[in-house]
Amino acid sequence: MLFNSYIFIFAFLPIVFFGFFRIGKYSHNLASLWLAAASLFFYGWWDIHFVGLLLGSIVFNYSAGYLIGHRVASQPVSQSKILLVSAIASNLILLGYFKYANFFADNLNHLVGTTLPISEVFLPLGISFFTFTQIAFLVDTYQGKVKEYNFVYYTLFVTYFPHLIAGPVLHHKEMMPQFAKRGVCHLNWDNIAVGLSIFVLGLAKKLLIADPVGEFATPIFNAVAAGGRPMLFEAWVGALAYTLQLYFDFSAYCDMAIGLSLMFNVRLPMNFNSPYKATSIIEFWRRWHMTLSRFLRDYLYIPLGGSRNGKFQRYLNLMITMLLGGLWHGAGWTFIIWGGLHGFYLVVNHAWRGLKQRMGWGDGGRLANLGAGALTFTAVVVGWVFFRADSVSSAMAMLHGMVGINGVSLPNSLEGKLGKYFLQHEWIVFGQWMPLTSLHAKNVFPVLMIGFAVAWGLPNVRQLFLKYHPTCEDIESAKPLSKAEVVLSSRLFSFFRWQPSILQGAFYGVLFFMIIIYMASASKSEFLYFQF
């Protein structure tokens, strides 16, 4: 069931919402059970055969966590550690079978010449997310951070439908206190209004930007996968279109998850914070898929040693972390190379920062930050080419096109003006901008420009809803945004900031109505992160 579908918006969500608050008037525990059952139904709508797998995973990890937690309190630590390692290994074996069995068997057959049988293994939706969420629970339990073991709340913690399919990766300690609060079952009209507004914004990003711009990326990457050699403009259009598609697709899901959860008085962690505004790769990973970055840091990079054992070990740990992060996204060499690229980027970034500190160099001012942002964005785009391509050879063909190795194609209309200068150059061809596809520049370029104007020029959800603290980071401390995150200078931004007014209500109401009408003719596409 997709967030961007009529069945979800007009059937599932209203039934679950009214049922939760109606039951909550009489029993907090029954309301939590209702929400957990609804979340399992939401998952089963995709494929009921894997509901048993999800429930089995929940029972196993809850039991393991319960035993680990009680043994930490009453038994030698070594026994708890054995339980922890065994439970984590079991989770990884399960994940490895569904996600990587064919990948490793295929590569082993190719390298060694064996004939290991390869059969199609159907990947359960969201298995990476609910597996990582439960591994984090096990480690937190071992470290003494888990204080209570309510099975209904734990089931809800894992299956909670706003996050179940594509994140964020949750921590037990940030969610369980929210589920346990009695007030969570009482209607909060402020949360409902803010949550609905955020959901509408996410829906608009998905349907009005992500899906349309994806229609430009897909034909180009498909043509390259079929053996085509993209020229300069075509390669860049494909790479930039996918860069925007992934950005708005994932941003849309994160916004919709935050909005839906807030309607139920539960705040999810911030998972997406305008990453294309980053001026370094370090900053990029503090803004992109923030909860996955946190997981990899806390449960992989730091246990490997982090930065405690010298620079070489630190850089090695960074590479290992990012290579495994790439492999987490998918069973393929393109994902591993993507992770390795970002590991290399991070090593260079940390080395550069160290050099700047030793030399006493400053930030260089606004122009230097602009250059750093452009360099960071270009590096990210190169990485996305591998992330999207179906094979390493396709990715290399795209990169060859992006640096002009495959030549440059110009429209026939320019031949009369430029032909006399370029007819002697074989790498310049007159015909059309994008010869591999039927795409037209007059359709492509305005959409790309609008997409980048929104990504770079407009505030994100946390900035728009600053006063209402839509994410769980702000629940207790009401922590303010940093100076870099707060936008105060523009009246336009002040207008966009959410407030309970007739004008804002009319804006979101009209936007929602337009989206609902548009959905009738738009194709219902899954979110890109569903495949991970």
C-alpha positions as CSV (number, residue, x, y, z in Angstrom):
1,M,0.0,0.0,0.0
2,L,1.5,3.3,-1.1
3,F,1.2,6.6,0.8
4,N,0.4,8.2,-2.6
5,S,-2.7,6.1,-3.3
6,Y,-6.4,6.6,-2.8
7,I,-6.8,3.4,-0.8
8,F,-4.3,4.7,1.7
9,I,-5.5,8.3,1.9
10,F,-9.2,7.7,1.9
11,A,-9.6,4.2,3.5
12,F,-6.6,2.9,5.5
13,L,-5.6,6.2,7.2
14,P,-9.0,7.4,8.3
15,I,-10.0,4.0,9.7
16,V,-6.7,3.6,11.6
17,F,-6.8,7.2,12.8
18,F,-10.4,7.2,14.1
19,G,-10.1,3.7,15.5
20,F,-6.9,4.6,17.4
21,F,-8.3,7.6,19.1
22,R,-11.7,6.0,19.7
23,I,-10.2,3.0,21.4
24,G,-7.8,5.2,23.2
25,K,-10.6,6.8,25.2
26,Y,-11.1,3.5,26.9
27,S,-7.7,1.7,26.9
28,H,-4.2,2.9,26.0
29,N,-2.9,-0.6,25.7
30,L,-5.7,-1.6,23.3
31,A,-5.2,1.5,21.2
32,S,-1.5,0.6,20.9
33,L,-2.5,-3.0,20.0
34,W,-4.9,-1.6,17.3
35,L,-2.1,0.5,15.8
36,A,0.3,-2.4,15.8
37,A,-2.3,-4.7,14.2
38,A,-3.0,-2.0,11.6
39,S,0.7,-1.7,10.8
40,L,0.9,-5.4,10.3
41,F,-2.1,-5.2,7.9
42,F,-0.4,-2.3,6.1
43,Y,2.7,-4.6,5.6
44,G,0.6,-7.6,4.6
45,W,-1.2,-5.6,2.0
46,W,2.0,-5.7,0.0
47,D,2.5,-9.5,0.5
48,I,0.8,-11.4,3.2
49,H,3.3,-14.3,3.0
50,F,6.0,-12.2,4.6
51,V,3.9,-11.1,7.6
52,G,4.9,-14.4,9.3
53,L,8.6,-13.5,8.7
54,L,8.2,-10.1,10.2
55,L,6.3,-11.5,13.3
56,G,8.9,-14.2,13.7
57,S,11.7,-11.6,13.6
58,I,9.9,-9.5,16.2
59,V,9.3,-12.5,18.6
60,F,12.9,-13.6,18.2
61,N,14.5,-10.2,18.8
62,Y,12.1,-9.3,21.6
63,S,13.0,-12.6,23.4
64,A,16.7,-12.2,22.8
65,G,16.5,-8.6,24.1
66,Y,14.6,-9.7,27.1
67,L,17.1,-12.4,28.0
68,I,20.1,-10.0,27.3
69,G,18.6,-7.3,29.5
70,H,17.9,-9.6,32.4
71,R,21.2,-11.4,32.2
72,V,23.1,-8.0,32.2
73,A,21.4,-7.4,35.5
74,S,21.9,-10.8,37.1
75,Q,24.6,-12.8,35.2
76,P,28.2,-12.4,34.0
77,V,28.5,-9.9,31.1
78,S,30.2,-12.6,29.0
79,Q,26.9,-14.6,28.8
80,S,25.0,-11.5,27.7
81,K,27.6,-10.8,25.1
82,I,27.3,-14.3,23.7
83,L,23.6,-13.8,23.4
84,L,24.0,-10.5,21.8
85,V,26.5,-11.7,19.2
86,S,24.3,-14.8,18.5
87,A,21.2,-12.7,18.0
88,I,22.9,-10.1,15.8
89,A,24.4,-12.9,13.7
90,S,21.0,-14.5,13.3
91,N,19.6,-11.2,12.0
92,L,22.4,-10.7,9.6
93,I,22.1,-14.3,8.3
94,L,18.4,-13.8,7.6
95,L,19.1,-10.5,5.9
96,G,22.0,-12.0,4.0
97,Y,20.0,-14.9,2.7
98,F,17.2,-12.7,1.3
99,K,19.3,-9.9,0.1
100,Y,22.7,-11.3,-0.9
101,A,22.5,-15.1,-1.5
102,N,22.2,-14.8,-5.2
103,F,24.8,-12.1,-5.4
104,F,27.5,-14.1,-3.6
105,A,26.6,-17.4,-5.3
106,D,26.8,-15.7,-8.8
107,N,30.2,-14.1,-8.0
108,L,31.6,-17.3,-6.5
109,N,30.5,-19.3,-9.6
110,H,32.1,-16.7,-11.8
111,L,35.4,-16.6,-9.9
112,V,35.9,-20.2,-8.9
113,G,34.0,-22.0,-11.7
114,T,31.6,-23.7,-9.3
115,T,28.0,-24.4,-10.2
116,L,26.2,-23.3,-7.0
117,P,22.5,-23.3,-7.8
118,I,21.0,-19.8,-8.1
119,S,17.3,-19.4,-7.7
120,E,15.3,-16.1,-7.5
121,V,14.9,-15.0,-3.9
122,F,12.1,-12.5,-3.4
123,L,13.2,-9.6,-1.2
124,P,10.8,-8.9,1.7
125,L,9.8,-5.2,1.7
126,G,11.6,-3.2,4.3
127,I,13.7,-6.1,5.7
128,S,16.8,-3.9,5.9
129,F,15.0,-1.3,7.9
130,F,13.3,-3.6,10.4
131,T,16.4,-5.7,10.8
132,F,18.6,-2.6,11.5
133,T,16.0,-1.2,13.9
134,Q,16.0,-4.5,15.9
135,I,19.9,-4.8,15.9
136,A,20.0,-1.3,17.4
137,F,17.5,-2.5,20.0
138,L,19.7,-5.5,20.9
139,V,22.8,-3.4,21.3
140,D,21.0,-0.7,23.3
141,T,19.7,-3.5,25.6
142,Y,23.2,-4.9,26.1
143,Q,24.4,-1.4,27.0
144,G,21.7,-0.9,29.6
145,K,19.7,1.7,27.7
146,V,16.5,-0.3,27.5
147,K,14.5,-0.2,30.7
148,E,11.1,-1.8,29.9
149,Y,9.9,-4.7,27.9
150,N,6.3,-4.3,26.8
151,F,5.7,-6.7,23.9
152,V,2.8,-4.7,22.4
153,Y,4.9,-1.5,22.4
154,Y,7.9,-3.4,21.0
155,T,5.8,-4.8,18.2
156,L,4.5,-1.3,17.5
157,F,8.0,0.1,17.7
158,V,9.2,-2.3,14.9
159,T,6.0,-2.3,12.7
160,Y,4.9,1.3,13.1
161,F,3.6,1.9,9.6
162,P,4.9,5.4,8.9
163,H,8.5,4.2,9.1
164,L,8.2,0.4,8.4
165,I,9.0,0.3,4.7
166,A,11.7,2.9,4.2
167,G,12.8,4.3,7.5
168,P,13.9,6.1,9.5
169,V,15.9,3.6,11.5
170,L,14.6,4.0,15.0
171,H,16.1,3.8,18.4
172,H,14.2,2.1,21.2
173,K,14.8,4.9,23.7
174,E,13.5,7.6,21.5
175,M,10.2,5.9,20.6
176,M,9.1,3.8,23.5
177,P,8.6,6.7,25.9
178,Q,6.3,8.3,23.3
179,F,4.2,5.1,22.8
180,A,3.9,4.7,26.6
181,K,2.5,8.2,27.2
182,R,-1.2,8.2,28.1
183,G,-1.7,11.5,26.2
184,V,-0.7,9.8,22.9
185,C,-4.2,8.5,22.6
186,H,-5.9,11.9,23.0
187,L,-6.6,14.1,20.0
188,N,-4.2,17.0,19.6
189,W,-5.6,19.3,16.9
190,D,-2.3,21.2,16.6
191,N,-0.4,18.0,15.8
192,I,-3.1,16.9,13.4
193,A,-3.0,20.2,11.5
194,V,0.8,20.3,11.3
195,G,1.0,16.6,10.5
196,L,-1.5,16.8,7.7
197,S,0.3,19.9,6.2
198,I,3.6,18.0,6.3
199,F,2.0,15.0,4.7
200,V,0.6,17.1,1.9
201,L,4.0,18.7,1.2
202,G,5.5,15.3,1.0
203,L,2.8,14.1,-1.4
204,A,3.4,17.1,-3.6
205,K,7.1,16.4,-3.7
206,K,6.5,12.8,-4.8
207,L,3.8,13.4,-7.4
208,L,4.7,16.8,-8.8
209,I,8.5,16.7,-8.8
210,A,10.0,13.3,-8.1
211,D,7.9,11.2,-10.5
212,P,7.9,13.7,-13.4
213,V,11.7,14.3,-13.2
214,G,12.2,10.5,-13.1
215,E,10.6,10.3,-16.5
216,F,13.7,12.0,-17.9
217,A,16.2,9.9,-16.0
218,T,14.7,6.4,-16.7
219,P,14.8,6.5,-20.6
220,I,18.5,7.6,-20.6
221,F,19.7,5.0,-18.1
222,N,17.6,2.3,-19.9
223,A,19.2,3.3,-23.2
224,V,22.7,3.1,-21.8
225,A,21.9,-0.3,-20.2
226,A,20.9,-1.4,-23.7
227,G,24.3,-0.5,-25.0
228,G,23.8,3.2,-26.0
229,R,26.7,5.7,-25.6
230,P,25.3,9.0,-24.2
231,M,26.8,12.2,-25.4
232,L,27.6,15.1,-23.1
233,F,24.2,16.8,-22.6
234,E,22.3,13.6,-22.6
235,A,24.6,12.0,-19.9
236,W,24.3,15.1,-17.7
237,V,20.6,15.3,-18.1
238,G,20.2,11.7,-17.1
239,A,22.6,12.1,-14.1
240,L,21.0,15.3,-12.9
241,A,17.4,14.1,-13.4
242,Y,18.1,11.0,-11.3
243,T,19.9,13.2,-8.7
244,L,16.7,15.2,-8.3
245,Q,14.4,12.2,-8.6
246,L,16.1,10.4,-5.7
247,Y,16.3,13.6,-3.6
248,F,12.6,14.4,-3.9
249,D,11.4,10.8,-3.7
250,F,13.3,10.1,-0.5
251,S,12.6,13.6,0.9
252,A,8.9,13.1,0.2
253,Y,8.8,9.7,2.0
254,C,10.6,11.2,5.0
255,D,8.2,14.2,5.1
256,M,5.1,12.0,4.8
257,A,6.3,9.6,7.5
258,I,6.9,12.6,9.9
259,G,3.5,14.1,9.1
260,L,1.6,10.8,9.4
261,S,3.3,10.0,12.7
262,L,2.7,13.4,14.2
263,M,-1.1,13.0,13.6
264,F,-0.8,10.1,16.1
265,N,1.1,12.3,18.5
266,V,4.4,10.5,17.9
267,R,7.5,12.3,16.6
268,L,9.9,10.5,14.3
269,P,13.6,11.5,14.1
270,M,14.7,13.9,11.4
271,N,16.0,11.8,8.5
272,F,16.5,14.3,5.7
273,N,17.9,17.9,6.1
274,S,18.5,19.6,2.7
275,P,21.6,17.5,1.9
276,Y,22.3,19.2,-1.5
277,K,23.0,22.4,0.5
278,A,26.0,20.7,2.1
279,T,29.5,22.2,1.5
280,S,31.4,19.0,2.3
281,I,30.8,15.2,2.1
282,I,31.0,15.1,5.9
283,E,28.1,17.5,6.1
284,F,26.3,15.7,3.3
285,W,26.2,12.5,5.4
286,R,25.0,14.5,8.4
287,R,22.0,15.6,6.2
288,W,21.2,12.5,4.0
289,H,19.5,9.5,5.5
290,M,20.5,10.8,8.9
291,T,19.3,7.8,11.0
292,L,21.2,5.3,8.8
293,S,24.3,7.5,9.1
294,R,23.8,7.4,12.9
295,F,23.4,3.7,12.9
296,L,26.5,3.1,10.8
297,R,28.5,5.4,13.1
298,D,27.2,4.0,16.4
299,Y,27.0,0.3,15.6
300,L,29.8,-0.1,13.0
301,Y,32.3,2.7,12.8
302,I,32.8,3.3,16.6
303,P,32.9,-0.5,17.4
304,L,35.6,-0.8,14.7
305,G,37.6,1.7,16.7
306,G,36.4,5.0,15.2
307,S,39.2,7.6,15.3
308,R,40.8,6.3,18.5
309,N,43.8,4.4,16.9
310,G,45.5,6.9,14.6
311,K,44.7,8.3,11.2
312,F,45.4,5.2,9.2
313,Q,43.0,3.1,11.3
314,R,40.4,5.9,11.2
315,Y,40.5,6.1,7.4
316,L,40.3,2.3,7.1
317,N,37.3,2.3,9.5
318,L,35.7,4.9,7.3
319,M,36.2,2.9,4.2
320,I,34.9,-0.3,5.8
321,T,31.8,1.5,7.1
322,M,31.0,3.1,3.8
323,L,31.6,-0.1,1.8
324,L,29.2,-2.0,4.0
325,G,26.8,0.9,3.8
326,G,26.9,0.6,0.1
327,L,26.3,-3.1,0.2
328,W,23.4,-2.5,2.6
329,H,21.7,-0.5,-0.2
330,G,21.8,-3.4,-2.6
331,A,23.5,-6.6,-3.7
332,G,25.6,-5.4,-6.6
333,W,29.0,-4.1,-7.4
334,T,27.6,-0.7,-8.4
335,F,26.4,-0.2,-4.8
336,I,29.7,-1.4,-3.4
337,I,31.6,1.1,-5.7
338,W,29.2,3.8,-4.6
339,G,29.9,3.1,-1.0
340,G,33.7,3.0,-1.7
341,L,33.5,6.3,-3.5
342,H,31.9,7.9,-0.5
343,G,34.4,6.3,1.8
344,F,37.2,7.8,-0.3
345,Y,35.4,11.2,-0.3
346,L,35.2,11.1,3.5
347,V,38.9,10.2,3.8
348,V,39.9,13.1,1.6
349,N,37.5,15.4,3.4
350,H,38.9,14.5,6.8
351,A,42.5,14.8,5.6
352,W,41.8,18.2,4.1
353,R,40.2,19.4,7.3
354,G,43.2,18.2,9.2
355,L,45.6,20.0,6.8
356,K,43.6,23.2,7.1
357,Q,43.8,23.1,10.9
358,R,47.5,22.5,10.9
359,M,48.1,25.3,8.4
360,G,45.8,27.7,10.2
361,W,43.7,28.3,7.1
362,G,40.2,29.8,7.5
363,D,37.0,29.0,5.7
364,G,37.8,31.3,2.9
365,G,34.5,33.3,2.9
366,R,31.4,33.0,0.8
367,L,33.0,32.4,-2.5
368,A,35.0,29.5,-1.1
369,N,31.9,28.0,0.4
370,L,30.1,28.3,-2.9
371,G,33.0,26.4,-4.6
372,A,33.0,23.8,-1.8
373,G,29.3,23.3,-2.3
374,A,29.7,22.9,-6.1
375,L,32.5,20.4,-5.6
376,T,30.5,18.4,-3.1
377,F,27.4,18.3,-5.3
378,T,29.5,17.2,-8.3
379,A,31.0,14.4,-6.3
380,V,27.6,13.3,-5.1
381,V,26.2,13.2,-8.7
382,V,29.1,11.0,-9.8
383,G,28.3,8.6,-7.0
384,W,24.6,8.6,-7.9
385,V,25.5,7.4,-11.4
386,F,26.9,4.2,-9.9
387,F,23.9,4.0,-7.5
388,R,21.4,4.1,-10.4
389,A,23.2,2.2,-13.2
390,D,22.3,-1.4,-13.7
391,S,26.0,-2.4,-14.1
392,V,29.5,-1.0,-13.8
393,S,29.9,-0.8,-17.5
394,S,26.7,1.3,-17.8
395,A,27.9,3.6,-15.1
396,M,31.3,4.0,-16.9
397,A,29.4,4.8,-20.2
398,M,27.5,7.5,-18.4
399,L,30.7,9.0,-16.9
400,H,32.4,8.9,-20.3
401,G,29.5,10.8,-21.7
402,M,29.6,13.3,-18.8
403,V,33.2,14.2,-19.5
404,G,32.6,14.4,-23.3
405,I,34.5,11.2,-24.3
406,N,31.4,10.1,-26.3
407,G,31.1,13.4,-28.0
408,V,28.7,16.3,-28.0
409,S,25.4,16.5,-29.8
410,L,24.0,19.8,-30.8
411,P,20.6,20.6,-32.5
412,N,20.3,21.1,-36.2
413,S,19.2,24.7,-35.6
414,L,22.8,25.5,-34.5
415,E,24.5,23.9,-37.5
416,G,24.2,27.1,-39.6
417,K,25.8,29.2,-36.9
418,L,28.4,26.8,-35.6
419,G,28.9,24.2,-38.3
420,K,31.7,26.0,-40.1
421,Y,33.7,25.9,-36.9
422,F,33.0,22.4,-35.8
423,L,32.4,20.3,-38.9
424,Q,36.0,19.1,-38.7
425,H,35.5,17.7,-35.2
426,E,34.2,14.2,-35.1
427,W,33.1,14.5,-31.5
428,I,30.6,17.2,-32.3
429,V,27.4,15.9,-34.1
430,F,24.5,18.0,-35.3
431,G,21.1,16.4,-34.9
432,Q,19.4,16.8,-31.5
433,W,20.4,17.4,-27.9
434,M,19.7,13.8,-26.8
435,P,19.9,11.3,-29.7
436,L,19.5,8.2,-27.5
437,T,15.9,9.1,-26.5
438,S,12.9,11.0,-27.7
439,L,13.3,13.6,-24.9
440,H,13.2,17.2,-25.9
441,A,15.3,19.9,-24.2
442,K,12.3,22.3,-24.0
443,N,10.6,19.8,-21.7
444,V,13.6,18.7,-19.7
445,F,15.5,21.9,-18.8
446,P,12.5,23.8,-17.1
447,V,11.8,20.8,-14.9
448,L,15.4,20.5,-13.8
449,M,15.6,24.2,-13.1
450,I,12.5,24.1,-11.0
451,G,13.7,21.0,-9.1
452,F,17.1,22.6,-8.2
453,A,15.4,25.9,-7.3
454,V,13.3,24.1,-4.7
455,A,16.2,21.9,-3.5
456,W,18.6,24.8,-3.1
457,G,16.4,27.8,-2.6
458,L,13.5,26.8,-0.3
459,P,13.4,25.8,3.4
460,N,12.9,22.2,4.5
461,V,10.2,20.8,6.7
462,R,12.0,21.5,10.0
463,Q,12.6,25.1,9.0
464,L,9.0,25.5,7.8
465,F,7.5,24.1,11.0
466,L,10.2,25.5,13.3
467,K,7.8,26.6,16.1
468,Y,6.0,23.2,16.3
469,H,9.0,20.9,16.7
470,P,7.8,18.2,14.3
471,T,10.7,15.7,15.0
472,C,11.6,13.8,18.1
473,E,15.0,15.7,18.5
474,D,13.0,18.6,19.8
475,I,10.5,16.9,22.2
476,E,12.2,17.6,25.5
477,S,14.8,20.3,24.9
478,A,13.0,22.3,22.1
479,K,16.4,22.6,20.7
480,P,16.7,25.5,18.3
481,L,18.0,25.3,14.8
482,S,21.6,26.3,14.1
483,K,22.2,29.7,12.5
484,A,22.9,27.9,9.2
485,E,19.5,26.3,9.3
486,V,17.4,29.3,10.3
487,V,16.3,31.5,7.4
488,L,15.3,34.9,8.6
489,S,16.3,37.4,5.9
490,S,13.6,36.6,3.2
491,R,10.0,37.6,3.5
492,L,9.2,34.8,1.1
493,F,10.6,32.2,3.6
494,S,8.6,33.9,6.3
495,F,5.4,33.5,4.2
496,F,6.1,29.8,3.7
497,R,6.6,29.1,7.4
498,W,3.6,27.3,8.7
499,Q,1.1,29.0,11.0
500,P,-2.6,28.4,11.8
501,S,-4.1,31.0,9.5
502,I,-6.9,31.1,6.9
503,L,-4.4,31.8,4.2
504,Q,-2.2,28.8,5.0
505,G,-5.2,26.6,5.4
506,A,-6.5,27.6,2.0
507,F,-3.0,27.1,0.4
508,Y,-2.7,23.5,1.8
509,G,-6.3,22.7,1.1
510,V,-6.0,23.8,-2.6
511,L,-2.7,22.0,-2.9
512,F,-4.2,18.8,-1.6
513,F,-7.2,19.1,-3.9
514,M,-5.0,19.6,-6.9
515,I,-2.9,16.6,-5.9
516,I,-5.9,14.3,-5.5
517,I,-7.2,15.3,-8.9
518,Y,-3.8,14.8,-10.5
519,M,-3.5,11.3,-8.9
520,A,-6.3,10.1,-11.1
521,S,-4.2,10.4,-14.2
522,A,-0.7,9.9,-12.7
523,S,0.9,6.5,-12.5
524,K,1.4,5.2,-8.9
525,S,5.1,4.6,-8.5
526,E,6.7,3.1,-5.5
527,F,9.3,5.1,-3.5
528,L,12.8,4.4,-4.6
529,Y,14.0,3.4,-1.1
530,F,11.4,0.5,-1.0
531,Q,14.0,-1.6,-2.9
532,F,16.5,-1.3,-0.1
